[in-house]
Amino acid sequence: MEKPIRVVLEEEARDFLLALPMEIRKKFAIAFRKTEQGYQGDWFEKMTGTDGLFEFRVTGKGKWHRILAFWDKNGPEKTLIVGTHGFDKKTNKTPAKEIKKAERTKQEYFAQ
């Protein structure tokens, strides 16, 4: 039997989420819940050209809101999806500095 999935947010991702309007926070909550229940969709996808990074995507009021994340399948009881940080963007391309930041957070996470 597979371990249950749980979405957890690093402090920076949590702070980003809490600063968003309630409407957008609710959309992220739905995306997290669907992902934890094993559903797949365009709200959570692997990012090409990265070392195992994924992104939660939510749109609202002409902006794309993103929380970058990675999988931690080594937990004893649960498989974790760890949100590193979030940002808003107006284009479809994710800035390289955001990808590097998430990769650095992932490396620090697994180095603990």
C-alpha atoms as one frame of an Amber mdcrd trajectory, in Angstrom:
protein
   0.000   0.000   0.000   1.282   3.453  -0.904   1.888   6.032   1.771  -0.585
   8.933   1.913   0.468  12.239   0.367   0.647  15.396   2.424   1.436  18.929
   1.225   3.590  20.940   3.634   4.890  24.469   3.169   8.220  25.910   4.175
   7.942  29.215   6.047   8.501  31.358   2.967   5.776  29.530   1.006   3.386
  29.811   3.950   4.052  33.560   4.269   3.449  34.019   0.532   0.170  32.122
   0.732  -1.090  34.078   3.746  -0.387  37.389   1.981  -2.648  36.463  -0.954
  -6.331  37.417  -1.196  -8.709  34.859   0.327 -10.054  33.883  -3.116  -6.569
  32.809  -4.263  -5.792  31.051  -0.956  -8.948  28.989  -1.385  -7.848  27.976
  -4.886  -4.483  26.839  -3.530  -6.233  24.910  -0.736  -8.313  23.080  -3.337
  -5.196  22.310  -5.393  -3.402  20.972  -2.299  -6.390  18.823  -1.307  -6.818
  17.370  -4.806  -3.119  16.527  -4.937  -3.215  14.877  -1.494  -6.169  12.784
  -2.669  -4.123  11.544  -5.633  -5.803  13.499  -8.402  -3.685  14.845 -11.229
  -4.252  18.037 -13.148  -2.763  21.231 -14.497  -2.775  22.787 -11.006   0.300
  20.680 -10.075   2.847  19.715 -12.710   6.500  18.800 -13.051   8.687  21.605
 -14.314  10.774  20.720 -17.345  14.490  21.414 -17.196  14.686  21.132 -13.394
  15.938  18.550 -10.941  12.578  17.230  -9.765  10.766  20.496  -9.132   7.011
  20.857  -9.452   4.745  23.857  -9.289   1.300  24.506  -7.938  -0.440  26.945
 -10.285  -3.424  29.152  -9.578  -4.735  32.073 -11.618  -6.725  35.062 -10.542
  -7.270  38.650 -11.633  -4.861  38.480 -14.566  -1.977  36.990 -12.582  -0.486
  33.560 -12.271   0.399  32.585  -8.720   2.964  29.843  -8.222   4.304  27.801
  -5.334   7.312  25.706  -6.260   7.669  22.310  -4.617   9.469  18.972  -4.565
   8.661  15.443  -3.382  10.080  13.823  -0.243   9.214  10.132  -0.494  11.522
   9.154   2.390   9.141   9.928   5.246   8.276   6.964   7.455   4.498   7.405
   7.310   3.697   9.939   4.600   5.000  11.076   1.256   5.509  14.823   1.475
   5.234  17.484  -1.169   7.286  20.370   0.214   6.411  23.873  -1.005   9.551
  26.011  -1.055   8.299  29.505  -1.860   5.790  31.354  -3.974   5.662  34.233
  -6.395   3.344  35.995  -8.832   4.047  36.308 -12.502   2.442  37.902 -15.507
   3.976  35.664 -18.173   3.990  31.906 -18.648   7.762  31.557 -18.188   9.150
  30.846 -14.716  12.145  33.087 -13.922  15.457  31.229 -13.602  16.150  32.889
 -10.228  12.958  31.328  -8.803  13.975  27.877 -10.042  17.460  28.260  -8.533
  15.955  29.376  -5.228  13.712  26.290  -5.093  16.595  23.979  -6.018  18.730
  25.530  -3.252  15.912  25.031  -0.713  15.538  21.408  -1.846  19.265  20.752
  -1.379  19.223  22.330   2.084  16.143  20.296   3.025  17.747  16.970   2.140
  21.091  17.952   3.708  19.462  18.118   7.192
